[in-house]
């Protein structure tokens, strides 16, 4: 192996415990690089929404990463949002800057030298001046989503005129800042090729790569070995952060437009902080479990995963987790965006209610189809999403950046 790198990894949310796609992505980048033999120091923003008590983290994790938290109140504040209307800056970006967090970064850089700084999310771009002043390291952006696309798609789906106008305003400002900011980094990598090409159009001189989120496929070896053999009556489920607006909207749509066609089936819903609107659907055949302690155990109990996502960007890690554990998955095109999948073979795609209804009926009535989709999905994840393999690709990219 080449000389081990010293890497500072700055996260916009706690990466551990890896309970959602964003946390899994950050965690697997840092753990993959550590497993490759590199030194990684983690500094993360802590927020009300994703609060983690550092004392609750496993001792070996804290030792491996040297993790430190800096708290920032990123909650949306109506008065500040209103005042921001008279600014040209993005309010979504403004929420993530705090002088105390900048001071934590400065102190770290004054006490340690690094070869690489990986910055998670364009939302942390306002810390670049501090980083530039206190380190000569290459500063690399990891862009897990094209943030403006999430808000643009939410605006497209919104029917309320004022909300639509406001969401479009947020999206347009965010788009401008997102593309302007990428040129301030020395390099960037995304989790989908589509996002890489979008950013590449505005930063043609910057080294770039597509490094998808990997999964620890050895995790499956520590779980109960369950054959891909559905129950007599397969169950349908949704797993995802329920405090994320695109998931909320997609799930509400599914419950209204699709689920009434299946009165004899059961639909299980799991995810962090479900809103009241979701609990109102609780019934004999809609079971809202909320946040579950063990996502893998929840996945293993059920058969057909639905991902009715009509906005958002980046890569849906929960789909890859479901595939790894042998689940048959029905997703919209946006939900499956950027994934190395073959529709009709290892995943089913539907973009309207009738498509979801047809796919669910086919899976409920044809065990051979369900087993085939799930089995091919499992093979796909082992081939394309092993974190060991993906970390090696990231390592190669980091050395290429240093050599430029």
N, C-alpha and C positions, 0 to 999 in steps of 0.2 A: 504493500500500500504506500502511496505517497505520504509526505509529511502530514501529520494530523492538523486539521484546521482548528482555529479558535473562532467560534461563532457566537455572536449575540443574537438571540431570537426574541423579537419584541412582538407581543400578541395583543390584540384588541379585546380579548375575552379570555378567561381562564381556560387553559387547555386540559385541565384535569380536575375532576373526573371527565373522561371523554363521553359525555352524555348525548351530544347532538353532532350533526355533521361538521359544523364549524370547529368545535372543540376536538373532534376526532382528527380533522385535517391538520390542525396546529400540533396536536400531540404526536401524530405519526411522522410529521416532518422532523421534529426534535428527536424523537426516539430512534427514528431510522438513521439519522446522522450520528447519534451517539453509538448505535450498534455498529456503524461503519468505522468507529474508532476515533471520532472527532470530539472535541470539547465543545459543549453547548451550554451557554448561560441563558436562562429564560427570565424575561421580565414581562409581566402581564398587567394590563388594566383589569381592575376588579370593579364590577358595577352592581347596582341594585338588581338588575334583571338576571345576571349570571353570577351572583355572589358566591364565593367559595372561601371558607375559613382556612387559612394556610395551615393552621394546626391540625386540621382534619386530614391533610394529605399524608400518604404513606411515607415513612421515613426514608426508604430507599429511593423513592421518586424525588424527594427534596434534595437528597444527596447527589443524585445523578444530574439534576438540572440546575441546582442552586437557585431555584425559582424564588422570585420576589414579586409582590403585588403592590400596585399603586391604585388607590381607590379614586374613581371619577364618577360623579353623578351625571349619567348620560340620559336621564329621563327627559322626555319632551316637556317643555315648559311653555304653556300657551302664550304668556307675555313675551318671552324671548322669541318665540316663533313669529309672533305678530310684528315685533320690531325688526326682525330679520327680513320682512317683506320689503323694507326700504333699503336693504343692502343688496349688493351684487354677489355676496358670498353664500355658500351653501350652509344652511342651518344644520343639516345632517352632519357635516364635517366639523362645524364649530363645537358641537357637543363633546368631541373627543379630546379637545386640548385642555390641559390643566397644568399650571406652572409647577405644581408639586411633582407631577409625573415627569416633567421635563428635568426637574432637579434630580430625580432618581436616576434617570438615564445619564445625566452629566456626571454624577458621582461615580457611577459604574464605569464609565469610559475614562475617568481620571485615574481610577484604580487598576484597570485592566486594559490590556491591548488585545485587539481582535483583528482577524483577517477579513471576516465577513460579518455584516449585519443584515439579518433577514427581517424585514418589516411586514407584518401581517396586515393586509387591507389598506386600501387607499385612504381610509378614514384617519390613519396615523400620519399622513403626509406633513402636517404642520410641525412635526418634531424633527423634520429634516435639517433645519438650520442648527439645532442643538447637536445633532449627530455629525454634521459636516465640521462644526467648530471643534469637536472634541475627539474625533477619530479620523484616521486616514484609511480605514477599512473600506472595502467595496460595500455599497449599500444597495441591497437587492429587494425589490418589492415582490411579495407573493400576493397575487390577486385571485382569491378564491371565487369571487363573483365580479361581474360588471355591475356595480351597484346601481348605476343610473338605469339599467335595463329593468331591474326589479321594480323601481318606482314608475318607470314608463309603462310597464305592463299593468301595474296596479291602476294607473290613470286610465288606460284603455278599457279596463274592466269596470271602472266606476261609473255609476249612472247619475249620481248627484252632481249637478253642474258645478257648484262651488268646490266640492271635494276634487272633482276631476281637474278643475283649473289649478287648484293648489298643488295637487300631485304632479301635474305637468310642470309647474314652476320648479318644484323640488327636483324633478328629473332633469330638466334642462340645465339648471345650475350645476347639478351633480355631474352631468355629462361633460360640461365644459371643464370643471375642475379636475375630473378624473383623467381626461386626456391631456390636459396641461401638466398635471403633476407627474405623470409617468416619465416625462423627460428629465425630471429632477433626480431620478434614480440612476444607478450605474447599469442596472439590468433588471429584468423582471421575468417572472414565470407565472403561468396560469394553470388551472386544473383542466381546462378544455382548450382544444385547438381553435375553436370558434372565437373564444375570448382573446387568445393570443393574437389572432389575426386582426381583431378589432383594435387592440392596443398597438399592434405593429404598424398599422396604417398611420399612426401619429408619432411613432418613435422608431423610424426606420434604421437609425444608427445604433440602437441599443441591443445588446445580446438578449435573446429571449428564448424561452423553452415552454413546452407544455409538459407539466409534471402532474399527472392526476393524483388525487388522494388515494393512498394505498391503505390496505387493511392487513392486519396481522392474521394471515390465514391459518397460522398455527393455533389461533384461538379456538378454532373448530375442534381441534384434537382434545381440548380440555372440556368440551361439552358432551352431554349424553349423546351417544351415537344413535341417531334416529334415522331409520330408512325413509326415503322420500315416498311415503305411502299414505295418502290422505285418509282421514276418518270417513266413516260411512256418509256423514254429512259434513263436507269441508266448511270451515269457517273463514269469513272474510275479515280483514283487519286493515287499520291505518296506523302507522307509527311515525311520528314526527313532532317537532316542537310546535305546540299549539298556541304559543304566544307570538308566533311569527305570522304576520298578516297573510302572506300568500297561502300558507297551509290552512288558516282559518277559512279564507274565502273558498278555496277549493273543496274543503270538507263540507262546508255549508251547501255548496252547489250539489255535491254528490248526494247528500242526505235528502235534498229536495227533489232532484231530477232523476236520480238513479235508484236509490234504495227502496222507494215504495213498490218497485217491481219484484221485491224479494221478501215478502211478508213471513215466509217460513224459514228464512235463513237468519244467522246471527252475525252481527257486525261489531267488532271490538275496536275501540278507539283508545290509543295510548299516546301520551306526549306531555311535555312539561306545560304547566299552567293553562289548562283549557279554560276558555272564557265561558261565561254563563250561557251564551247562546248555544254552545255545544252541549252543555248539561241538559238543556231543555229538550234535547232529542232522546234522552235516556228512556228506555222502554224495555220490554221483554226481549226484543231482538236488536236493540242498540245498547251496548254496554260501554259506558265511558269510564275507563280505568284511570285516566289521568297519568301522572308520572309514575313509571314503573322502576323498581330498583334494579332490575336486570333485563335490559332490552333483548339480549340474546335468548333468554328463557321465554320471554313473551313471544318472540318470533317463532321459536320452536313449537309453541303450543298451537299455532294457527297455520293456515294453508295458503290463502290467496291474499296478496297484498295489493291495495289500491293506492295510487298516487295521483289524485285529481288536481294537478298543479297547472294553473293557467298564467301565473306570473312567477318571477324569480329569475335567477341566473346562476351560472356555475354548475356544479356537479352535485347530485343528490346522493350523498353517502349512504343514506338509509336503504336506497335501492340496492347498492352493492352489498351491504350487510345482509339484506334479505336474500339476494342471489347466492351469497356465500353459504347461507344456511339452508339452501334448497327450497326457496319459496317461489311459487308462480306469481309473477308481478304484472299488473295492468297499470300502465302509466300514460299520461298525456305525452305528446311530443316534447313539450317544454320540460316536463319532469325528467325525461330520459336524455335531455340535451347533453351532448358531450361524452356520453357513455359509449364504450366499445361493445355495443349490443347489436343483435340481428333481430329486428321485429318479426314476430311469428315463429321464431326458433327458441330464443332464450328470454324473451320478454314479449308482452302483448301491448300494442299501442292503440289508444282511443282518444279522440279529441272532441267527442260529443257524447251526449247521454246514451244514444242508441248504441254507440260503439262499446261503451262500458257494459251496458246491459247484455249485449250479444256475447262479449268475452266472458263475463261472469257466468252466464247460462251455459256456455260451452264447457267451461272448467268444472262447473258443478255436475254436469251430466256426463262428462268424459274423463274418467280417472287416468286413462292412458295419455290424454293430452296434458293434463295437469302434471303428471310424472315426467313427461318428456320435456316440458318447458322448464320445470324446476331442476331437472338433472343437468340440462345444458347450461342453465344459469350458473350452477355450482362449478362446472368445468371452466366456464368463462372467467370467474373471479380468480381461480387458481392460476390461470394463464396470464391475465392482464392486470390484476390488482394486488399482487403480493407486495407488501410494503418493503420487503428485503430487496426485491428487484427495483422498485421505484426509487428507493433511497440511493441505490447505486447510480441510477440515472441522474438524480439530483446532485450527487457528489461530483459526477463528471462535469455537469453544467457549472458548478461552483468553481472548479479548477479552471475551466475554460474562461470564465469571467476574470479570474485573477491573472491569467496569462495575457489578457488584452492590454 
